[in-house]
Amino acid sequence: MKYSELRKSVLDANAALYDSGLVISTFGNVSAIDREKRVVAIKPSGVSYTAMQVADIVVTDLDGNILEGTLRPSSDLDTHLELYKSFKSIGAVVHTHSFFATVWAQSGRGIPAMGTTHADYFNGTIPVTRKLRDDEIIDGYVRNTGKVIVEALGNNAPLSVPAALVNDHGPFCWGKDAADAVHNAEMLEAVAKIAFHARQLNQDDPEISDALLDLHYQRKHGQSATYGQPDSSK
């Protein structure tokens, strides 16, 4: 297999996604991109997470043409491809129907930054897309889903807010690589759950201050980050 390393990383990430409890049945998917080779590996459509093998992972070019694999790729492929084309800094995409994030998405509400747990991973509100127009649904629905995600993210750097909620549908997340994207999906579900319950206690949408949001985000992700241990390879 020409793309065995990429396919193995995607298989492992899909297994980790299933183990996280963020997906049920065959819902959801993980993909990853090799920017140098300009290829994407993605979960096959409708295949059980527990039954998948490396050979089942489908590899396509950036136009969706299958290069390796005999199965049909995820039905969300064109959304993933649109994100890769628009967000040059990302290396992987995850889609789930995780419970609390999907509740926010199907309510048409973005997730406000209501505390430091949110700020540690998302530098601001997790946006929700506008509803797709009928013509966007009829012609190019999956590709247009990617387009409205890009539109919703606006001027935010993709890796500073590595998630968006698709109105009426569910969440998409991304990251530097497949493992990072799965981790961001886990964190999205955690902050969605916290915000859901916090809203029940206080319906006035109390958001974290800009100063505290910035401090928590930068101490974990900034150039002078103090969270974790220094990279010994540097």
N, C-alpha and C positions, 0 to 999 in steps of 0.2 A: 504494500500500500504506500503510495507516494506521499500521502499526507497523514501518516500514522500517528505522529506525535500530536498534531493538532486535533485529530479525531479522538485520541485517548484523553486529552485534556477536557474535551467537551463531554465525553462519556462520563468521566469522573465528576464533572461539575453537575451534570444532570442527576447522577446518583446522590450527590451531596444535597441537591435541591429537594429531592424526594425524601431523603433522610431528615431534612429540616422540618418536614410537616407542612411546608408551604404549598404543596400541590397534592391533588388527589387524582385517582384514576390515571388518565394519560394527559390531563390538562397541563399546560405550561411547557416551557422549553428554555434551553440554554444554547447560545451559539457563541462562537469565537472567531476572530479574524486574524489571518496572517497578512499583515500590511505589505510585507515585502513581496509575497507571492500573489497578493490580491485575490485571496480565496477565503471563503467562509465555511465553517463546519457547523452543522446544526442537527438537533434531534430530529429523527424521522417522525412523520405524522402518525398519531394514533398507536404508537408502540409502547408497551408497558415499560416503565422505568426499570423494573426489576429483571426484565428479560433482555434488555438491550445489550449488544456487544459492540466492540469497536467497529466492526464491519458494517453495522447498521447506521452509523453516523454518516450523514450525507454531506458531501463537499460540493460547493457551487462557486462560480465566479460572481463578480459583483452585479451581474445582470440576471443572476438566478439560474444560469445554465449548469446542469449537473456535470461535475467533473469526476466524481468518485462516489460509489455507492449505488445500490440497486433499488433502494426504497424511495418513496415519495418524501420530500422534505416537509418540515413543519408548515402548516398552512399560514403561519405568521412570518414566513421567510421574507416577504417583501417589506414588512415593517422593519425587521432587523437590518436588511440591506439599506433602507432609507436612512436609518440611524447611523450606520457605518459611513455612508457617503457624506452625511452632514456633520457628524461629530468625529473629527479626525483623531482626537486624543483617546478614544475609547478602544478597548480590545475585546470586549464581550458584552452580550446583551442577555438579559433574563426576563421572561414573562411568566407571571403567575396569576392565579385567581385567589391569592391569599385572603383570608376572611376580612380582616379589618381594613386593609388597604382597598379591597374591592368595595366594601361598604362606602368608604369615602368617594371612590370613583363613581359608583352608581348613584350617589347622592349629588354628584356634580360639584363637589367641594374639594378644594385643595387642602392640604394638611398644614395648618399654621405652625410656626416654630414656637411652641408653648413652653419649652424648657431646655435644659442643658443636654439631656439625652439626644434630643433632636439636633441640637447645635453641634454635637460631636461628629455628626455624619452628614448633615445637610445644611448648607450655608444659606438658609432662608426657607420660605414656604415651598413645599413640594407641590408643583402646579398641577392643575387639572386642565385637560384640553377642552376646547369648545366642542359642542356636538357636531358631528359630521353632517353636512347637508345631504339631501337625498341624492343629488347627482354624484357626490363624492362616494356614497355608498354603492350606488349602482355601477359606477365605472371606476375601478381601481381602489376598492375598499381597503385592502390590506396595505397597499402602498400609501394611501392617503392617511391611514392611521399613523404611519411614521411621520408624515408631513405635519400633522397637527401636534404631535409630540414636540417636534422641532420648533414649531410656532409657539407652543406653550412655554417652552424653556426660555425663549426670548434671548436676552443678552447674558444669561447666566452661563458660566463655564460648565460644560457637561459634567466634569468630574467634581465640581463643587456642589452641584445638586444632581446626584446621579440617579434620578428617578422622576417619573411623571405618571399621573393617573389618567387613563383614557376614559373620558366621559361615557357612561353607560356600559363600560367594559371592565377594566381592571388595570393593574399596575405593570409598567415596564421599568426595569432598572438596567444599569450598565456599570462597567468598571474597567480597570486597567487590564484585567485578564479575567478568565472565567471564574476562578475562585473568588476574586474580588467582587465580581458582579453578583454572585450568589450571596456573599456576605452582605452586600448592600441591600439585597432583597430581604434578608433576615432582619436587618436594622429598620428597613422601611415598615415591615409588619409590626415591629416592636413599637415604633413611634406612632404608627397609626392606631394601635391599641391604646397606648397611653393617652393620646389626644382625644380619642373617642370617649374614654371614661372621664377625662378632665373636663370635657365639654358638658358632660352630664352634671358635674358638680358646679360648674361656673359657665353659664351660657354667654357670657360677655366677651368670649374670645380673648382671654388675657394672653398676650404674646410676650415672649422674652424680649428684653431690651436689646437694641442694636449693639451696645457695648458688650453685653454678656454673650450674645450670639457670636460676635466676632472673636472675643477672647477664647471661647471654647472651641470654635472651629479652627482658629489659627494655632492654638497650642497642640492640636492633634495633626493638622495638615499643613501648617505654614512653614516657611523656610527656616524659622527658628523654633520648630515644634519641640515641646518638652515631654510629650506623652511617649511612653515606650522607651526602648533602648536604642542608642546610636547604632548605625549600620557599621559593623566592624570591617566591612569590605572597602569602606571609603578611606 
